[in-house]
Structures are given as structure tokens and as C-alpha cells.
Amino acid sequence: MSHLMKHSKPKKIKQRIFNSWITSLISISMVLIMIGMLGLVIINATKLSEYVREQIGFTLVLHENIKEVEIDRLQKTLNASDFVKSTRYINKDNAAKELSEDLGEDFTGFLGYNPLFASVEVKLFAKYTHPDSLLLLEKEFLDFPQIKEVYYQKNLVSVINNNVSRISFILIIISGLLTFIFVALINNTIRISVYSQRFTINTMQMVGASDSFIRKPFIQQSIFMGIYGAIIANILLFIGIYSYKKELTGVISTSDIFTLGAVFMLVLIFGLIISSLSTYLAVNKLLKLKFDELFY
């Protein structure tokens, strides 16, 4: 009878430790999924901000009767510059056609002639769309002999830049708060897992084991927990992204290897650092407790 009790007791302890480890792993995986989702939001918010900024552009009105060779030379010069993302040439006929579509009627028939000029639409890279940069670029464009006038919506530029800055600031605050909550959740999960083995730690101390010797298996376990948790989180994140790839078109896709890789790496690093650091601190705290304090 006593022989059976000896065997069943360690088995129960092992089962309890295993259940605790599984619970901790699931909890960490869930938190790491949320961290991955937050990472996707932050990265794609930056991309969305860049996309909005890059819709800001100039309309370069060309002189009357300008030769096609001069227009080609202008476009090649603009496309070769560091600040221009793309250019589009619009001749007089196309300009009239686009304006007629916007107005809903053919204004050239009413006027009897086409008063519009040929133009080049220029889209800029996001970092060159700040008001100061745009003023400098406006002067630079006017120096071209082919260009008669330069137009861009200054009020719209100010509104876009102000809103992007405000949204970025709010997103940073929210991200900071969420990161703090996620770190606290993982830290509490690890502390509970380590606390459940406080008597094992005390027994090891009583037989003369050093602090580093006691710490080692716990930290090793936490590293594996961080790795396994990150792998599970990344697999579930990828399944989620792949399942909703149609809805996420234009924001993120499964072919965006760099973004996905950055987020998956962030999840792995976060899982490793937080789990190992939390374990280190939790074990250190238990190492300082006296035997009587283990029951509270």
C-alpha cells in the first residue's frame, strides 16, 4: 500500500507541474498573438500613413505648343530625381475629357474650344511631402523651362500632415499601454508557474544547491516556453492572415515577406526576453523567502 502511495505521489506532482506548464504555455501564446497583432497594426499604420502622404502631388502646367521631345526630357528628369515617385503626362484632350467626366457634361461644346493646358501630374515619396519640402520643390519645378505654373492643394497638405501626426501620437500611447499590459500578463503567468514550485526550490536550497544551479533549469524551461509560445503564436497569426487575405488586400498580404518576417521575429524575441527575465526575477524572489513564508 505504502509502495503504491510512493509511486502515485510523484506521479501526481509531475502531472501538476505538466498541467501548470501547459497552462503557462497557452497563456503566453495568447499574449504573444496579441503582441503580433499589435506589431502588424503599428507597421501597417506606418505604411498607411506613407500611402496617404504619397497621394499628395503637384500638377505641373506646361507651356502651350511644347514639343513632345521636351515633355519626354522633363519626365525623364523628374523620374530620375530622388523625391519623385511617379509622373503622368496628361495632354489637352485627356485633360478636357477627365474634367468633363468630373463635371458630368462636355464644357468644350459649350465654350467652343478647349481652354485647358497639357500637364504632368507628379507624385512624391512620403518623406518629401512636408510643407517646407513642398515649398522648396515648388520653386524647383518652376525653374524648368517647360513648366508654366505649379499647383498643389496647400490646405489639404496641412490637414493630412496634422492628422497623420496626431494619429501617430495616439497610436504610440496606445501601443505603449498595451505593451505594458502584455508584459504584465506574461510576467504574472510565469510568476504563478514558478510559485507553484516554491517548495522544490526550498528543498534544493536545504541540500546546499547554489542559486545559479537552482535558477538554471527554470530559466531553461522559460526559454523553451518562450520559443514554443512564439511558434504557436506565429502559426496562428499566419493562419489568421492567410484566412483573411482578401479582406486585408492593400493593407498586408501573405506575399509581404519582410513585414511578416519582422512581426514573427518580434514575437519570438519578445517571448524569449520577457519569459526568461520574468523567470529570473520570480526565482530570485523565492530564493530570498524563508521556509515559513512559503505558506503565505
C-alpha angles and dihedrals in degrees: 000000000000088000090057091047091053091054096042095050097059088043091056091047091050090048091050092050091047092050090049090050092049091048091050091047092052092047093049091046091053092049091047089052088056090048090051091050090049089050091052091050093050095047094045093044087061090049091048090050090051091047092053092047092049090058086069108097148156129248108215109201111210129216119263117270094010114169122250090236089060091048091051090048091051093050093048091050092049094046090050093055122099096236101049118088097179144346133207125194116216117190123208095265094050091046090054091046093051092047091048089053090051093048094042093231140069104258093180090067090053094047096038093228142047110259095182127105129223112260146181119229112213125197117196134211112260097251091059095054099086115116095250092050092048092054091053092047091049090058091044092052092050089058090068110099092219093058121086102176140000125218133185133150104257095181092051090050091054092048093049094047093047093048093046091051092048094048091046091052093049091047091052091052093047091046091051092051093046092048090052090051092047092049090049091050094052091043092053092047092053093044092053090048093050093042090058087064097047093117091053089053091049092049090052089051091051092055090053103260114160122242092248091050091051092045096050101074092044093052091045089052091048091051091053089045090052092049095046091044091051092048092051091045093048093048091051091045092051092048089050093049092045092047092053098035092124092054090046095050110135092019103059135338137191087251092061092096097169095054094044091045092051092050094046090049090048090053092049095047092044092049093049097045098044096042095047095042093047090049092049092052094042094051091045090054092051092047089062095052122102120229093257091054092058091077094060 
